[in-house]
Structure formats: structure tokens, C-alpha cells
């Protein structure tokens, strides 16, 4: 792991961890924003048994955020952690910083600034999700395996044609040899 990754991953993860821990310890300030989301989730996922309790939703999201942040900060499953942080952080940003609904201009500006700061963190988490740490990603590995299989198949086809030609040539030689031997027996 490069020095940049060793420093950048914990820096990206720190706000997510802090927000997650704070949400676990003090979910109260987030409950008003989470109430409509919890109600909609319960309506949509009623058959799944999803709760309409906003505190459970806030604590669950906060726990996911803190856990994924710790994974990213420590370099454990960084791509998965980055993807989880991007999803969780993006959803939280959309729920908590709805500056477009704010009537007060000063408050709207503050909400807007927080919205875009959080959106930047989501972008950083997305970059962490696609960072292969110098190792090839799954898509590259898949393409390489397909090309390798294609080369192997072409090579096998060439070798099969060559073997068929050699077998045909051997058969002609053997047929000629047997014919001469038969001719020698008849004449001799």
C-alpha cells in the first residue's frame, strides 16, 4: 500500500466514523429528518417487516457508516467499504441537507454548503470503492481470462488441424508402404 493510500483512507473515513458514532450515541437531532423516510420505507417494505421507527433507522445507518468507515480506515475490504460509505453517505446527505426546501436564505446557504461538502465525501468514498490498490480489478481479470481462454482455444484448434494433417500424411505414407509391400509379394 502506498503512503498516499495509508493517509487518504483514514482521512476519507474519519468524517463517516465520527458521524456514525455520533448518530449511534445521539440519534435525536436526526429523527425529524428520518421520520418521512422511515414512514415511506415501512409503507413500501411492509411485507418485509421494515420498521417505521426513525430511531432504529438512524441507528442502523449510523452503525453501518461507522463500521464501513473503520473498515476503510484500516484498509480491510476498502472497495466494499467505500461502496457502502458512498451509498449510506449519499442517502444521509439527501435526507439531512435538503437546502432547496429551506425558506431562510442564510440557513439555505449553510445547508447548501453542508450538502456539497458531504457530496464531496461521497465522491471520495466512490473513489475508494474503485481504487484497486495497484491490483487489477475484477473486470480486468475477467477480460484477461476471456482473452486467455480464446488464445488457448485458437491454439488447440491449430494444433488439432496440424495433428489431422500429420495423421493424414502418416496414413498416406502407411498406405503407400503397404501397397508397395503387397506389390512386392505379388511380383515376387
C-alpha positions in Angstrom: 0.0 0.0 0.0 1.4 3.4 -0.9 1.9 6.2 1.5 -0.9 8.2 -0.1 -3.4 5.3 0.4 -2.2 4.9 4.0 -3.0 8.5 4.7 -6.0 9.1 2.4 -8.2 6.2 3.5 -8.3 7.2 7.2 -8.8 10.8 6.2 -11.8 9.9 4.0 -13.2 7.5 6.7 -12.8 9.9 9.6 -15.9 12.0 9.0 -18.0 8.9 8.3 -16.8 7.3 11.5 -17.4 10.5 13.5 -20.9 10.9 12.1 -21.7 7.3 12.6 -20.6 7.2 16.2 -22.5 10.5 16.9 -25.6 9.1 15.3 -25.4 6.0 17.5 -24.9 7.9 20.7 -27.3 10.8 19.9 -29.9 9.9 17.3 -32.3 12.6 18.5 -31.2 15.5 16.2 -31.6 13.3 13.1 -35.0 11.9 14.0 -37.1 14.7 12.4 -35.3 14.3 9.1 -35.5 10.5 9.2 -39.3 10.3 10.1 -40.6 10.7 6.5 -38.0 8.2 5.2 -38.9 5.6 7.9 -42.6 6.0 7.1 -42.0 5.5 3.4 -39.8 2.5 4.0 -42.5 0.9 6.2 -45.1 1.5 3.6 -43.0 0.2 0.7 -41.5 -2.7 2.7 -44.4 -3.5 4.9 -44.4 -7.2 3.8 -40.6 -7.3 4.6 -41.3 -6.2 8.2 -39.4 -2.9 7.9 -40.0 -0.7 10.9 -41.4 2.9 10.8 -39.3 3.8 13.9 -37.0 6.6 12.8 -34.6 6.0 15.7 -34.0 2.4 14.5 -33.3 3.7 11.0 -30.9 6.4 12.2 -29.0 4.0 14.5 -28.8 1.3 11.8 -27.5 3.8 9.2 -25.1 5.3 11.8 -23.8 1.8 12.7 -23.3 0.9 9.0 -21.5 4.2 8.5 -19.2 3.8 11.5 -18.4 0.1 10.6 -17.7 0.8 7.0 -15.6 3.8 7.9 -13.5 1.6 10.3 -13.0 -1.0 7.5 -11.9 1.7 5.1 -9.6 3.4 7.6 -7.9 0.1 8.4 -7.6 -1.0 4.8 -9.9 -4.0 5.3 -12.2 -4.6 2.3 -11.6 -1.0 1.2 -13.6 -1.3 -2.1 -16.6 -2.7 -0.4 -16.3 -0.2 2.5 -16.1 2.7 0.0 -19.2 1.5 -1.8 -21.2 1.1 1.4 -20.0 4.6 2.6 -21.0 6.1 -0.7 -24.5 4.6 -0.5 -25.0 5.4 3.2 -23.4 8.8 3.0 -25.3 9.7 -0.2 -28.7 8.7 1.4 -27.9 10.6 4.6 -26.9 13.7 2.6 -30.1 13.7 0.7 -32.2 13.3 3.8 -30.4 15.7 6.1 -29.4 18.6 3.9 -32.4 19.5 1.8 -31.3 23.1 1.2 -33.8 23.5 -1.6 -36.7 23.4 0.9 -35.3 26.0 3.2 -37.0 29.3 3.3 -34.4 31.4 5.2 -31.7 32.5 2.8 -28.9 32.3 5.4 -30.0 28.9 6.6 -30.3 27.7 2.9 -26.7 28.8 2.2 -25.4 26.9 5.3 -27.4 23.8 4.3 -26.2 24.1 0.7 -22.6 24.3 1.8 -23.0 21.2 4.0 -24.8 19.4 1.2 -21.9 19.9 -1.2 -19.3 19.1 1.4 -21.0 15.8 2.2 -21.4 15.2 -1.5 -17.6 15.6 -1.9 -17.2 12.9 0.8 -19.5 10.6 -1.1 -17.3 11.2 -4.2 -14.2 10.4 -2.2 -15.8 7.2 -0.9 -16.7 6.3 -4.5 -13.0 6.8 -5.5 -12.1 4.5 -2.6 -14.6 2.0 -3.9 -12.9 1.8 -7.4 -9.3 2.0 -6.2 -7.7 -1.3 -6.9 -4.6 -0.5 -4.8 -2.4 -1.3 -7.8 -4.0 -4.7 -8.3 -6.2 -5.4 -11.3 -9.9 -5.2 -10.7 -12.5 -8.0 -11.4 -13.5 -6.6 -14.8 -9.9 -6.6 -16.0 -9.3 -10.1 -14.6 -12.4 -11.3 -16.4 -11.4 -9.8 -19.7 -7.9 -11.2 -19.3 -9.3 -14.7 -18.5 -11.6 -14.5 -21.6 -8.7 -13.5 -23.9 -6.5 -16.3 -22.4 -9.3 -18.8 -23.0 -9.7 -17.5 -26.6 -6.0 -17.9 -27.2 -6.0 -21.4 -25.7 -8.9 -22.3 -27.9 -7.3 -21.0 -31.1 -4.0 -22.8 -30.2 -5.9 -26.0 -29.6 -7.7 -25.6 -32.9 -4.4 -25.0 -34.8 -2.8 -28.0 -33.1 -5.8 -30.2 -33.9 -5.6 -29.2 -37.6 -1.9 -29.8 -37.6 -2.4 -33.2 -35.9 -5.1 -34.1 -38.5 -2.7 -33.1 -41.4 0.1 -35.2 -39.8 -2.3 -38.1 -39.3 -3.4 -37.9 -42.9 0.2 -37.7 -44.2 1.1 -40.7 -42.0 -1.9 -42.6 -43.4 -0.8 -41.9 -46.9 2.7 -43.0 -46.2 1.5 -46.2 -44.5 -0.9 -46.8 -47.4 1.9 -46.4 -49.9 4.2 -48.6 -47.8 1.6 -51.4 -47.6 0.8 -51.1 -51.3 4.5 -51.5 -52.2 4.8 -54.4 -49.8 1.7 -56.0 -51.4 3.1 -55.3 -54.9 6.4 -56.9 -53.9 4.5 -60.0 -52.6 2.5 -60.4 -55.8 5.5 -59.9 -58.1 7.9 -61.9 -56.0 
